[in-house]
Amino acid sequence: TPRRTGDALRAFHAAIRSHPVNSKNPAVKEQAQGTMLKVLTSFKSSEIEQAVNSLDRNGIDLLMKYIYKGFEKPTENSSAILLQWHEKVCVWCSSGTATLCKVLVRVSM
């Protein structure tokens, strides 16, 4: 439904905006990752593309970091959902490896 999609999209943008970019506290980063994983796994497959397309390049880079962090600590069915997000991010990128390389080089968030 449009209302549910809007709620998921708002939660997605809030999670992206609240990324603890300057935090050195692992607990803060872990909490942000957990929140983002809950948000990402709450999307229906048909809603993922719209969310990805709503981001700019920096948002895409951050999303890809969260996707790879999610792969490190999978929960029930999270890997399948994260693969769908990964696919949509790669489609979004004009040069799909640019974001991936940045993620692999930046080991820590």
Secondary structure by P-SEA (a helix, b strand, c coil): caaaaaaaaaaaaaaaaacccccccaaaaaaaaaaaaaaaaaccccaaaaaaaaccaaaaaaaaaaaaaaaaccccaaaaaaaaaaaaaaaaccccaaaaaaaaaaccc
